[in-house]
Amino acid sequence: MDDLDREILGILRRDSRTPYTEIADRVGTSEGTVRNRVERLMDQGVIERFTIATQTGNVKAMIEVGVDVNVDTQAVCDQVAEWPEVDFVWQVSGEDDIVLVVDCADTEGVNELITQARELDDVVSTKTRLILDEQLG
């Protein structure tokens, strides 16, 4: 991956619907070059998927989950990723093992997810942080 790839990715991170012609103008190359590079980045697995960010007015939160020792963390991640309110599931290092980024209608919905997580056999702890503001990097 070179600097041009990084520039293209930066634009797509901010808005994955940006037309290839606009990207090409912004980075100083042709539309065909942008198209080929995006396809190559997809083939290589650098671009995993195109997604959207929403401003629903809902309550967004991070639920940090600690699991028991010798637990298949990936299996827990796979399970919670199926919950409709979960936007992202991250395996992380540190005090906790998994972070869920959730988007719920209200704090009651967040609390229900916390309860649901605590009811999983392998979960030993949770911590929750409400997301107050969000900006693109």
C-alpha positions in Angstrom: 0.0 0.0 0.0 1.4 3.4 -1.0 0.5 7.0 -0.3 -2.1 7.1 -3.1 -3.9 4.1 -1.6 -3.8 5.8 1.8 -5.3 9.0 0.3 -8.1 7.1 -1.4 -8.8 5.2 1.8 -9.0 8.4 3.8 -11.6 9.8 1.4 -13.6 6.6 1.5 -13.5 6.5 5.3 -15.2 9.9 5.5 -17.8 9.0 2.9 -17.8 5.5 1.2 -20.2 6.8 -1.4 -17.8 9.3 -2.8 -17.8 8.8 -6.6 -14.5 7.6 -8.1 -14.4 10.6 -10.4 -14.4 12.9 -7.4 -11.8 10.9 -5.6 -9.6 11.0 -8.7 -9.9 14.8 -8.9 -9.0 15.2 -5.2 -5.9 12.9 -5.4 -4.8 13.9 -8.9 -5.2 10.7 -10.9 -7.7 9.1 -13.3 -11.0 7.5 -12.4 -9.7 4.2 -13.8 -6.7 4.3 -11.5 -9.0 4.9 -8.4 -11.3 2.1 -9.5 -8.5 -0.4 -10.0 -6.9 0.5 -6.7 -10.2 0.2 -4.8 -10.8 -3.2 -6.4 -7.3 -4.3 -5.5 -7.7 -3.1 -1.9 -10.9 -5.1 -1.7 -9.3 -8.2 -3.2 -6.4 -7.9 -0.7 -8.9 -7.6 2.2 -7.7 -4.1 3.1 -11.2 -2.8 2.5 -13.5 -5.3 4.2 -16.8 -3.6 3.5 -18.5 -0.3 2.8 -20.8 0.9 5.5 -22.7 3.9 6.8 -22.7 6.0 9.9 -26.0 7.2 11.2 -27.3 10.1 13.3 -30.4 8.5 14.7 -30.8 10.5 17.8 -30.4 7.2 19.7 -28.2 6.5 22.6 -24.8 5.2 21.6 -22.6 3.4 24.1 -19.5 1.2 24.4 -20.1 -1.9 26.6 -16.7 -3.3 27.7 -16.9 -7.0 28.4 -14.6 -9.2 30.5 -14.7 -12.9 29.9 -13.5 -15.9 31.9 -10.0 -17.3 31.4 -9.7 -20.0 28.8 -12.8 -18.8 27.0 -13.1 -18.8 23.2 -13.3 -15.0 22.9 -14.1 -15.2 19.2 -17.2 -17.4 20.0 -18.5 -14.7 22.4 -17.8 -12.0 19.8 -19.7 -14.0 17.1 -22.6 -14.4 19.5 -23.0 -10.7 20.4 -22.4 -9.5 16.9 -25.8 -11.0 16.0 -27.6 -8.6 18.4 -29.4 -6.0 16.2 -28.3 -3.0 18.2 -24.6 -3.9 18.0 -22.7 -1.8 15.4 -19.2 -3.1 16.1 -17.6 -5.9 18.2 -13.9 -5.4 18.9 -11.5 -7.8 20.6 -9.2 -5.6 22.6 -6.2 -5.9 24.9 -6.2 -4.6 28.4 -8.5 -4.9 31.4 -11.4 -6.0 29.3 -11.5 -8.5 26.4 -14.4 -7.3 24.1 -15.9 -3.9 23.4 -19.4 -3.6 21.9 -20.4 -0.4 20.2 -24.1 -0.2 20.4 -26.9 2.1 19.1 -30.1 1.8 21.1 -33.3 3.8 21.1 -32.8 4.9 24.8 -30.9 4.2 27.9 -33.3 1.4 28.8 -32.2 -0.4 25.6 -28.6 0.0 26.6 -29.4 -1.4 30.0 -31.1 -4.4 28.4 -28.0 -5.1 26.3 -25.8 -4.9 29.5 -28.1 -7.4 31.2 -28.1 -9.7 28.1 -24.3 -9.6 28.1 -24.1 -10.4 31.8 -26.3 -13.4 31.3 -23.8 -15.0 29.0 -22.0 -17.9 30.8 -18.5 -16.8 29.9 -18.9 -13.1 30.8 -17.5 -12.1 34.2 -17.8 -8.3 34.0 -19.1 -5.3 32.1 -18.4 -1.6 32.1 -20.4 0.9 30.0 -19.5 4.3 28.6 -22.1 6.4 26.9 -20.9 8.1 23.7 -21.6 11.8 24.0 -20.2 13.0 20.7 -18.8 11.5 17.6 -16.5 13.0 14.9 -14.9 11.5 11.9 -11.1 11.2 12.0 
